[in-house]
């Protein structure tokens, strides 16, 4: 039964890839290779630059290829999401459970939530240069604000539903936070972590394109500067595959963590 239910989504995914490939090939047939390279050229460029990309040695005196740079980007995204998760979760929980912190922090968090994420990048570059902290700062910033808002709302809802009842049973506030509020926050937090990770790939690559010293974005910039469009698209495809795998792993881990909710 499960095999039959999995067939339509898989067939649909394959059909979608085929449609995109056909449309791309049709567009590439009436454009130059610099704009729309044909699919065989993209595959060849990806294979040729997978382990070592000569363009890096030519443009930035760098080393490595598509795979090593994509791994660097993946490491930066996951580290940024983890850091933002820790900061945002603690902030959101404190906003919901500590009255004086709520009075002090609610307005600043709301204001920061209206700031366009990409507008933060020039300040990060000014303060931290082109270090890993600067390029991962967008991911940390976005994840922390998203998680804080979600956790705050979820914790306030859980407190209204369960905390008052726990208090009538004589449960202390700290015990209520650990035994009642925290478990109630897990499902919504997993969902927002998946969303933050998905957006994090884009923010990380943008930061690397604009000023990173390593990562997939730097490699895309190098290929673009040399008008090697096939290589730049190859990097994007590898990033997309890795992002899908990471999202699937986070989803599997999330389902295992909240197996008690089934």
C-alpha positions as CSV (number, residue, x, y, z in Angstrom):
1,X,0.0,0.0,0.0
2,X,2.8,2.4,0.8
3,X,4.6,1.5,-2.4
4,X,1.5,2.4,-4.4
5,X,1.0,5.6,-2.6
6,X,4.6,6.6,-3.3
7,X,4.4,6.0,-7.0
8,X,2.3,9.1,-8.0
9,X,4.7,11.6,-6.2
10,X,7.8,10.0,-7.7
11,X,6.2,9.8,-11.2
12,X,5.2,13.5,-10.8
13,X,8.7,14.5,-9.8
14,X,10.2,12.7,-12.7
15,X,7.7,14.2,-15.1
16,X,8.5,17.7,-13.7
17,X,12.2,17.2,-14.3
18,X,11.6,16.0,-17.8
19,X,9.3,19.0,-18.6
20,X,12.0,21.5,-17.2
21,X,14.7,19.7,-19.3
22,X,12.6,19.9,-22.5
23,X,11.8,23.6,-21.9
24,X,15.4,24.4,-21.2
25,X,16.6,22.6,-24.3
26,X,14.1,24.4,-26.4
27,X,15.2,27.8,-25.0
28,X,18.9,26.9,-25.3
29,X,18.4,25.9,-29.0
30,X,17.6,29.6,-29.9
31,X,20.1,31.3,-27.5
32,X,23.9,31.4,-27.2
33,X,25.8,29.1,-24.8
34,X,26.7,32.1,-22.7
35,X,23.1,32.6,-21.9
36,X,21.5,29.2,-22.0
37,X,24.0,26.3,-22.3
38,X,22.7,23.0,-23.4
39,X,22.2,20.3,-20.8
40,X,25.2,18.1,-22.0
41,X,27.4,21.2,-21.6
42,X,26.1,21.7,-18.0
43,X,26.7,18.1,-17.1
44,X,30.2,18.2,-18.6
45,X,31.1,21.4,-16.8
46,X,29.9,20.0,-13.5
47,X,31.9,16.8,-13.9
48,X,35.1,18.6,-15.0
49,X,35.0,21.1,-12.1
50,X,33.6,18.7,-9.4
51,X,36.9,18.0,-7.6
52,X,39.0,20.9,-8.8
53,X,37.9,24.1,-10.6
54,X,40.8,25.8,-12.5
55,X,38.8,29.0,-12.6
56,X,39.4,29.5,-8.9
57,X,43.2,29.4,-9.3
58,X,42.9,31.9,-12.2
59,X,40.5,34.4,-10.5
60,X,41.1,34.2,-6.8
61,X,44.2,32.0,-6.4
62,X,41.9,29.5,-4.7
63,X,41.7,25.8,-4.6
64,X,39.0,23.2,-4.6
65,X,36.1,22.4,-6.8
66,X,32.3,22.3,-6.8
67,X,32.0,19.6,-4.2
68,X,34.4,21.1,-1.6
69,X,32.8,24.6,-2.0
70,X,29.3,23.3,-1.7
71,X,30.3,21.4,1.5
72,X,31.7,24.7,2.9
73,X,28.3,26.4,2.1
74,X,26.4,23.5,3.7
75,X,28.5,23.6,6.8
76,X,28.0,27.4,7.1
77,X,24.2,27.1,6.6
78,X,23.9,24.3,9.2
79,X,26.1,26.2,11.7
80,X,24.2,29.4,11.1
81,X,20.8,27.7,11.5
82,X,22.0,26.0,14.7
83,X,23.2,29.2,16.1
84,X,20.1,31.1,15.1
85,X,17.9,28.3,16.6
86,X,19.7,28.5,19.9
87,X,19.4,32.3,20.1
88,X,15.8,32.4,18.7
89,X,14.5,29.6,20.9
90,X,15.9,31.1,24.1
91,X,14.6,34.6,23.1
92,X,11.1,33.3,22.2
93,X,10.8,31.2,25.3
94,X,11.9,34.1,27.5
95,X,9.4,36.5,25.8
96,X,6.6,34.1,26.7
97,X,7.7,33.1,30.2
98,X,9.5,36.1,31.7
99,X,7.3,39.2,32.1
100,X,10.0,41.7,32.5
101,X,11.9,40.4,29.4
102,X,8.7,40.5,27.4
103,X,8.2,44.2,28.3
104,X,11.8,45.0,27.3
105,X,12.3,42.8,24.3
106,X,9.0,42.5,22.5
107,X,9.2,45.8,20.7
108,X,12.9,45.4,19.6
109,X,12.2,41.9,18.3
110,X,9.2,43.2,16.4
111,X,11.2,46.0,14.8
112,X,14.1,43.7,13.8
113,X,11.5,41.4,12.2
114,X,10.6,44.2,9.8
115,X,14.2,44.8,8.6
116,X,14.9,43.3,5.2
117,X,17.4,40.5,5.7
118,X,19.7,41.5,2.8
119,X,19.9,45.0,4.2
120,X,21.9,43.5,7.1
121,X,24.7,42.2,4.8
122,X,26.6,45.5,4.4
123,X,26.8,46.0,8.1
124,X,28.1,42.4,8.6
125,X,30.7,43.0,6.0
126,X,31.7,46.3,7.6
127,X,32.0,44.8,11.0
128,X,33.5,41.3,10.2
129,X,34.9,41.7,6.7
130,X,34.6,38.6,4.5
131,X,35.0,36.1,7.3
132,X,32.7,33.1,7.8
133,X,30.8,35.0,10.5
134,X,29.9,37.7,8.1
135,X,28.6,35.4,5.4
136,X,26.7,33.2,7.9
137,X,25.3,36.3,9.7
138,X,22.3,36.5,7.3
139,X,21.4,32.9,8.1
140,X,21.8,33.5,11.9
141,X,19.8,36.7,11.8
142,X,16.9,35.3,9.8
143,X,16.7,32.0,11.7
144,X,16.9,33.7,15.1
145,X,14.1,36.1,14.3
146,X,11.9,33.5,12.7
147,X,12.4,31.0,15.5
148,X,11.9,33.6,18.2
149,X,8.5,34.7,16.7
150,X,7.3,31.2,16.3
151,X,8.4,30.0,19.7
152,X,6.9,33.0,21.4
153,X,3.5,32.5,19.7
154,X,3.6,28.7,20.4
155,X,4.6,29.1,24.0
156,X,1.9,31.7,24.6
157,X,-0.6,29.4,23.1
158,X,0.7,26.4,25.2
159,X,0.6,28.5,28.3
160,X,-3.0,29.4,27.8
161,X,-4.0,25.8,27.2
162,X,-1.8,23.8,29.6
163,X,0.2,26.0,32.0
164,X,-2.8,27.3,34.0
165,X,-4.1,23.7,34.4
166,X,-0.7,22.5,35.5
167,X,-0.6,25.4,38.1
168,X,-3.9,24.2,39.6
169,X,-2.2,20.8,40.2
170,X,0.5,22.5,42.1
171,X,3.2,22.3,39.5
172,X,5.9,24.9,39.8
173,X,6.6,27.4,37.0
174,X,10.0,26.0,36.2
175,X,8.7,22.5,36.1
176,X,5.8,23.6,33.9
177,X,8.3,25.1,31.5
178,X,10.4,22.0,31.3
179,X,7.6,19.3,31.3
180,X,4.7,21.2,29.6
181,X,5.8,24.1,27.5
182,X,9.0,22.8,26.0
183,X,7.4,19.6,24.6
184,X,4.6,21.6,23.1
185,X,7.1,23.8,21.3
186,X,8.9,21.0,19.5
187,X,6.6,20.3,16.5
188,X,6.3,24.0,15.5
189,X,10.1,24.5,16.0
190,X,11.0,21.7,13.7
191,X,8.8,23.2,11.0
192,X,10.3,26.6,11.3
193,X,13.9,25.1,11.3
194,X,13.1,23.4,8.0
195,X,11.9,26.7,6.6
196,X,14.9,28.6,7.9
197,X,17.3,26.0,6.4
198,X,15.6,26.3,3.1
199,X,15.9,30.1,3.0
200,X,19.4,29.8,4.5
201,X,20.8,28.3,1.4
202,X,19.8,31.3,-0.6
203,X,21.0,33.9,2.0
204,X,24.3,32.0,2.4
205,X,25.0,31.9,-1.4
206,X,24.1,35.5,-1.8
207,X,26.5,36.5,0.9
208,X,29.2,34.4,-0.7
209,X,28.5,35.9,-4.2
210,X,28.8,39.4,-2.9
211,X,31.9,39.0,-0.8
212,X,32.7,35.5,0.5
213,X,36.1,34.1,0.3
214,X,34.9,30.5,0.1
215,X,31.8,28.5,-0.7
216,X,29.5,27.8,-3.6
217,X,28.6,31.5,-4.0
218,X,32.3,32.4,-4.6
219,X,32.5,29.7,-7.2
220,X,29.3,31.0,-8.9
221,X,30.8,34.5,-9.0
222,X,34.0,33.2,-10.5
223,X,32.2,31.2,-13.2
224,X,30.0,34.2,-14.0
225,X,32.9,36.6,-14.3
226,X,34.5,34.3,-16.8
227,X,31.1,33.9,-18.7
228,X,31.2,30.1,-17.9
229,X,27.4,29.9,-17.5
230,X,27.4,26.1,-17.6
231,X,29.7,25.8,-14.6
232,X,27.6,28.3,-12.6
233,X,24.5,26.3,-13.3
234,X,26.3,23.1,-12.4
235,X,27.1,24.6,-9.0
236,X,23.4,25.6,-8.5
237,X,22.3,22.1,-9.3
238,X,24.7,20.5,-6.8
239,X,23.6,23.0,-4.2
240,X,19.9,22.1,-4.9
241,X,20.6,18.4,-4.6
242,X,22.4,18.8,-1.3
243,X,19.7,21.1,0.0
244,X,17.0,18.5,-0.8
245,X,18.9,15.8,1.0
246,X,19.5,18.0,4.0
247,X,15.8,18.9,4.2
248,X,14.9,15.2,4.0
249,X,17.2,14.3,6.8
250,X,15.8,17.1,9.0
251,X,12.3,15.9,8.2
252,X,13.2,12.4,9.2
253,X,14.8,13.5,12.4
254,X,11.8,15.7,13.2
255,X,9.4,12.8,12.7
256,X,11.5,10.7,15.0
257,X,11.7,13.4,17.7
258,X,7.9,13.9,17.7
259,X,7.0,10.2,17.3
260,X,5.1,10.6,20.6
261,X,2.8,12.9,18.8
262,X,1.5,10.2,16.5
